[in-house]
Amino acid sequence: MNFKRDVISGKIPVTIITGFLGSGKTTLIRQLLVHPSMNKVAVVINEIGEIGIDQDLVTLSSESISLLANGCICCSVRTDMQETLRDLFTRRTIGDIFDFDRIIIETTGLADPAPILQTLVSDTLLEAQFRFDGLVTLVDGVNLPDQLNTLKEPEKQLAIADRIYITKTDLIDPPQMDEVIQLIRTINPSSPIRNIVHGNIDPNELMGIGLSSTKASEKTLTFLGENQSQLNEKYLGDFANRHSSNIKTETLRFKTPFTWEAFSSALDLLTTLRGVDLLRVKGIINVEDKPIVIQGVQHIFHPPVTLDRWPSEDHDSRIVFITRNIPKEVLKNLFEIVTQVVKPA
């Protein structure tokens, strides 16, 4: 019997943790590094000296890679992220470090997480061995309102997040919390939001966020941003965007199946013309009645994944766009026009 290998489930999942300066990333990472369930996890951070884990070291493999008492690997970025990830994988392959089965990456507070996502796709070695699992954003509950009024980075980190954690919730009262949640919802309408105090969290909450297999399930729809309790009523993008930002979340639906040639032509044209403003895209596309999942960041897209079946009775194509200054009508017209021009053979 000939079994086809699941090209997604065989890859090492990568979770990215981001958040602006003071949002609590260092506190969270410090807690993760000593958590018992973090064995066989590699944590990539920017400056190991800030974490204060020296007392937990067992061996120091090099100046940048440390093995902790609970079996977790802590890797400090000394050059760029691409080289760090390639080095980690190479040393895993030759047995210099143990066979970790997951990576968690912490970005700097001022970092745009998009280039890291792009690195996972554009580097041939990394794309073949790793898969992007999800982007987690930490939010400073005390300072978020002021940050959104004066800074660009927190807004983008929020907009493209798969999960959002509000920190310093013990320092704000219920009305302030309501304001923070409302601000988040006007930028990111439906990613799950949770409070976190002093970095205390079950690491499993940071895992299993993204598409992990070609086998369709309800989790596939959650990954795409659909509200499971209102499956046929609300999708990511149907919520009002009341924030004055030029970053918007929109969802397009198409009932008529695409040919791959037509859909990819529209996507190629969009990324060529407006790639820099295409912050993130996720969708399930009906290509000649087959469900194909696509996701990308700006002009870089992951290889499309054909699911083994539709995850629900809904066979419409649904595409979630997080964009900067791209009207929904422009997106919709582009796909409709190209579909009409590129006819099936």
N, C-alpha and C positions, 0 to 999 in steps of 0.2 A: 504494500500500500504506500502511496506517495503522499507524504505530509508536506505542506507548504509552510516554511518558516515565517513566523510573525515578525516582520522587520521592526516593529515598534517595541514589543515586549522584550526583545533581546538587547535593547540599548540601556545604558546607564542613565537614570533620570537625574536632571539638574534643576534645582530650585534656586531662584534668585531672591534675595532679601534686600530691599532698598528702603529708603526713607531719608528725609532731610536731616541735617545736622541737629542733634539733640532729640531725635525721635525715639531713641532707646535701642538702637541696633547693637551697640556694644554690650549693653546689659543682657539682651536676648541671646547673643552669641555666647557670652560667658556662661549663661545657664545651659545652653544647648551642649556645650563642650563637656560638661560634667554629668550630663543626663545618662543613666544606664542604657537606654535604648538607642544611644547614638553609636554603638559599636558598628563597625563596617560602614561608617559614613565619613566622607572627606569634607571638611569645612574649609573653604577658601576665604581668607580675610585679607584686609589691606595692610594692617600693621599689627603683627602679633604682639608687640610690646604693650599695646593698649588693652589687651584682653586680660593679662595677668594670670596666666595658667602655668607658670613655671613649676609650681609645687605639684602639678598633676602629671608632669612629663615622666615617661618611662625611658624612652630613648630619643636621641636627637639625630635623626637620619642625616640631616644636613642643616645649613643655616636657615632653610626656608620650610622644611617639613618636620613636624614633630608628631610622635606617637603618644597618645594619652593613655592614662591608666584604664579607662573604660573601653579602649580599642578604637577610639575615634582618632582620625588623622586631622591635624590642623596644619594648613598650608598657607604661608604668607606670600602675597604677590610681591615679587622683587622686580619683575620686569613688566610685561603686559599680560593680560588675562589669557590670551591665546597661547602664549608660550607656557604659562603656568599650567593650563589644562593639558596641553600636549605632554609636558613633563610628568604630570601626575599619571596619565594613562600609560606612558612608556615605562615608568618605574613600577607600576602595577603589573604590566605585562611580563617584565623580566624578573618579577618576584622581589624587587628591592623594598616594596611596601606591600601590605596585605591586599587581598582582593576585595576592595571596598565596592559596595553595590549602589551607592548614591553620592551625589555631590550637592552641598549647599554653598552658595556663593553670597558673600556680603559685599555690597557695593559701598563706595564712599558716599557721604551725605550729599555731595555736590554732583554725583555722577548721574548721567543719563543712562538708564539700564538698557536702552535699545541696542547700543553697539555690542553688548554682551550676548544678547539674543541673536544678533546677526552673526557673531563669531561662531556660534554653535552650528550655524547652517553653512556659512561660507567656507569654513575650513574643512577640507575633504576628510581628514582623519577624524576630526571631532564629530562631524555629521554622521559618520559611519558607526561611531561607538556611543555617542551620547544623544539623549533626547531632552528637549526642554519640557519640564514638568509644570512649572508655574512661577508666577511673579507675585511675591508677597511684599506689601508696602506697609511700613510702620508710620503712624501719624502722631505727631505731638498734639495731644488734646488741648493743651494750654495755649500753644502759640499758632495753631493752624490758621485761624482767621487772619492774623497779621501777616503770616507767611504768604497766604494766597493773594493778599493785596499788594505785596511788594516783590515777590519772587516767582520765577517760572518753573524751577525744578520741582517743588512739591506738587504742583498741579499735574505735570506730566507723569510723575511717579504714581500719583493717584489714578490718573486716567487709564493707564494701561495695566493696572493691578488686577490679579485674579482673586486675591484675598487681601483684606485690609484690617489692620490691628491698630486700635487707638490706645496710646500709652498715656501715662500720667492722669488716668481717669480719677485717681484718688485725690487729685488737686483741683477738680472742677465740680461745680454743682450741677444738678439735673438740667436747668435751663441752658447752661453752657454746653452740656453734652448734647442736648437736642440741636443746638446751633451747629455744633461740629458735624453731627450726623447729616444734617440738612445740607451743609456745604459739601460734604463728601458725595452725597447722593446727586447733587446737581452736576457733579463732574463725572462720577462713576455710578450709573443708575442701579446696578444690581449685583455687583460683586459682594460676597458675604463680608459683613463687618462684625468684629468682635473686640471687646475690651481686653487689655492685658496689663497686669500690674507687676512691676519689677522683673519683667522678662520671664515670668513663670508660665510655661506652656508645654503641652505634650508635643514632642517633635513630630509625632504622626500627623498633627494638624497641618504641617508644612509639606506633607507628602501626598502623592496620589491626587494632585490637583488637575493635571492635564490629561491628554489622551495617552493611555498606556497600552492599548492593544487595538488591533483591527477588528476585534469582536465588539459589536455594538451593544450598548446597554443604556439605561437611563443616565448613567454617569456621563455618557457622551454628550447628552443634552445639557447637563450641568456645566460641562467644560465649555460648551458653546454659549453659555450665559442665559439659558432658559430657566425660568422659574418653574420648578417642578409642581408646585401647588396650583399654578395657573398656566398649565402647559399650553393650552390653546388660546390663552387670552393675552398674556404679556410676554414680550421678548425683550432682551437687552436692547435699549434704544427707544422703547415705547414710553419711557418715563419722560417727564418734562425736563428740559435742560434750562434751568432758570439762572444759572450762573452767567456772569457777563463775559466769561472766557470765550476765546475763539476755538477752544477744543470742544468738540461735540461727539456724542455717540449716536450712531444711526444704524438702523437695521433695514435691509432690503429683502423683500420676498418675491420669488418668481414661481408661478405655478407651472409654466411650460418648461419641460426639461431642456437642458443645454446640450450641445455637442461640446466635446472638450476643446475643439478648435475655436469655437465661438467664445466660450468662457475665457480660455487662456488668452485669446486676442484682446478681449476687453480688459483683463487684469494687466496684461503687458502694457497696454496703452495707458492705463491709469497710473501704473508705477513709473512709467517713463515721463509722463507729464507732471505728476504731483507726488512722486515717491517720498519726497522730504516731508510732506504734510500728511502722509498716510501712516499715522503713528502705530496702529495695529489693526489687523484684520483676522477674523475667525469666521468660519462658515462651514455648513454642510451643503454640498451642491448636488443637485440631481443631474447627473450626466448620463443621458440615455437610460434613465430609470435605475442607475446605480448610485449609491450614496458615496460621495467623495468628500473628505474633510480637508480643508485648506486653512493655513494660518501663516501670517507673515508680519514682519515689522519693517515699516517704510518700504524700501524697494527690494528687500530680501525675503523670500518665501521658503518655508520648509517644503520638502517634497510632498506632493499630494498623497493622501492615504485613502485607499478604497476599503470601506467597511464590508464586513461579511454579510450584513443585512441592514435595513433601515432600523433605527433605534425606536421608532414609533410609527403610528399609522400616518403621520404627517410626512408626505414625500415632497413638499415644497422645498425649493432652494432657499436657504436663509443665510445671509451674510451680515456679520456685524463689523461695522467700520468705526474706528476711533480716529478722528481726523482733526486737522487744524485748517480752518477757513475753506473747507470744501462743502458746499451746500448739498443736501440730500438729493435735490433734483438733478444736480450734475452727475452724481454717482448713478442714479437710476437711469437717466437718459443714456449714459454711456453704455451700460450693459444692454439696454433694450435696442439701441441703434446697432451695435456690433453684432448682436444676435440676429438681427434682420439682414445685415450685410453678409455675414459668414453663414452660408446655408449648409445643411448636411450634404455630404457627397452623394 
